[in-house]
Amino acid sequence: MDSAEQSQVNLAHPEDVFYEYLRRIANAVDLVKPAGEPITALHLGAGALTLARYIQATRPGSVQHAVELERELLDFVLEQLPLPAGTELTSHVGDAREVLGGLPADLKFDVVILDIFSGPDAPAHLACTDFYREAAAVLMPGGVLAVNVGDEPGFSLVRSQTRALRGAMAGVAAYGTTNLFTRRYAGNIILLGRAEGWPEEWSAALVAAGPHPATVQSSVELDELAGH
């Protein structure tokens, strides 16, 4: 897309996640329930369904929904890159916020993954506290909202989204390559939100899971990143 690679899929080993930022989201997914237990997952921004494949491979029987704005992309991916056998995935074509608002009221998720932002020109109706509150409302108790924020040096989008997510959820953490927290380099920060607060043992587990070197900031550590 605009000469930039978007996804990488290993059809023979969908548990292999090549891109660093996707691997970090996968690490967060791993913490939601004990290994191997099925989960419910909502993917806002489908891409090549890398994480949907990962969840099916590591947690067979999971129920997943994927939302993609570009019908051609979703059709192409599903045709050219078949999902693992047994995958229970419902695809939706449309705007992430509109589709989210139209889901059945009783449909709740252990994980909601937002992978739409790329650079500072994020859609305003998604890059805001109100939308994060709407996404948080569909989470099961103990669930996590994971937001991939790709940004340029200075991290103005990371800053604004950290603030927005803090306005919506009690527990927020930022997870990424250690040198990105200097805000001098372009890259991807994963923002993670939980309604119940942020467990410190999750920070330790995410740092240990890599890719290395990794940093997780939460609570007052996040104040500088958020510009407070």
N, C-alpha and C positions, 0 to 999 in steps of 0.2 A: 504494500500500500504506500504510494508515493515513494517508492524505492526502498522502503524500510520493511524488513521481515517482521511478521506479526505473530507467527506461531510455529511450533515444531512439534510433530507428532511421531511417535514410534509405535506403529501399528502392532508390531510383534510384542512390544513391552510397554503398554500404556502406563505402567507405574513409573517409567522413566520420564522425568520432567526436566527438559533441557534448559529453558530460560530461568535465570536466577530469580526474577520476581515471582514467577509462577511457582517455582519450588518453595519459595517462602510462604506463599498462600497455602500450598499443599501441606506444609509443616503445621500451619495453624489449623487446617482441617483435621489433621491427625490428632489434635488435642481435644476435639469436641466430645468424642466418645471413645471408649476402649477400642483398641485395634481390631479391625475386622467387622465391627458392628455396623449394620446399615444405618445410613443417615438420610435426611431429606435436605436437598440443596437447590438453591435458586441461583442461576448464573445470569447476571445482567450484563450483556455483552458476551456473545457466544464464541467469537473467534473460530478456531478449529476444534473447539470443545476439548481442549487439552485436559482441563481439570475435571470435566465430566467423565472423561475416559479414566483418569487417575482414580476418581472416587469409585467408579464401578470396579476397577481392577483391585483396589485395596479394601473395598467395602461392598462386596456383591449383595445385590438386593436393595441397594439404595434407590430412592425415588427422587428424580431430578427434573427440574424445569429450566429451560434456557430461553432467553429473550435476545433477539437480534434485530436491529433496525433494517439491515439489508437482506431482503429475502434471497437475492441471488447468491450471497455469500453462504447463507445457511443451507440452501439447496445444494450448492456446489460441494460444501464440506460433507454433508450427509451422503452425497452420491459418490464422491471420490475417496473419502476416508471413512469407511464403515465403522460404526461404533462397536465396541466389544460385545460379544454374544451375551444376551440377557440384560442389556442396558435398558432401564425403564426411564426414558427421557421424553418429556413433552416439550415441543418447540413452539415458540410464540414469535411472530413477526410484528414489530412495532416499537414505539418509544418505550424505554425502560420504565419511566414513571407511570405512563398510561396503562401499560400492561400490568404493572405491580398493583395499581389501584383497581384493576378489573379481575384480579384473582379471587377465587372463592374465599369467603371470610374465614372458613374453618381450615384453610390450607396454611400450615405453619412449617418453618424450616429450621434445621439445626445450623445451617450455614447460608448466608447470602453473600455472593461475591459480585462486586461491582468493578468491572474492568472495561471502562469506556474512556477515561481521561487520558489525554496525551498532550502534554505541554500546557501552557497557561490558558489556552482558549477552550476551557471546559464548558459544556452546556450549563448555562446558569440555573436552569430548572432542576438540574441534578446535583450541582455543586453547592448545596445549601442545606442548612439545618433541617428545614421542613421535609426535604426528601429523605434525609437520614432518619428522621423520626418515623416516616412512613415505612421505610425498610426495617427499622428496629421493631415495628409493630407486628411484623410477620415472623419474628424469631421465636423459636421455642425457648423455654427457660434454659439458661446455660448456653444458648446459641451465640454465634459470633457473626458480625458483619465485617467483611474484609474488603477494603477499598484500595485498588492499585492507583497510585498517583504518580504518573510520569511527569517530570518537571525539569526546567532549565536551571542553571546556576542562579542562586538567590532564593529559589524555592518559594516563590510567592504563592503558587497554587498549593503546595504542601502546607504552608502556613495557614492559608484561608480554610483549607479542608480539615486541618487539625482542629481549628476553632469551631468549625461547623459541626464536626462529629462530637466534639466535647459538649456542644449545646444539645445534643440529642441523646447521648448515652453516658452512663455513669462511669464506666471503665473504658479508657482509650489508651492505646499504645501505638507507637511507631516502630517499624521493624525494617531494617535494611542494612546494606553494606556500610561498615563503620565510617569510611571517609565521606559518605554522603551527608552525614550530620554536620559537616563543616559548611554545607550549603555552597561550596565552591565548584561543585561538579554537577553535570546533568545526570539524571538517573531516576530510579523508581523506588519510592518509599511505600511500604504497605501499612496502611492505617487499619487498626483492628479495634472494633467496638463491642462491648458487652454491656448488657443492662445491669448486671449484678455487681459490677466493679471488676477491676483487673487483678487476677491472681498472680502474685509474684513468681509462683512456680512455673507459670506459663512463660514468663520472661526467660528464666533459666533454660527451660526446655527448647525454646525457639533459638536462643543463642547457640546452644549445644548442637542443634540440628543443622546449623549453617544455612547456606554456603558461608564460608569463613573469609575474612573476619566479619562478624555480625554484631549489630547493636540493637537492643530493644530499649526504648524509653517510654516511661509511663509516669503518671502522677505529676509531681512537681518537676521532674526531669523534662517533661514535655513543654514547660512554660516557654523556654527559649525558642524551641521550634515553632511554637504557636505565636510567637511574637509578643508574649505577655511580659 
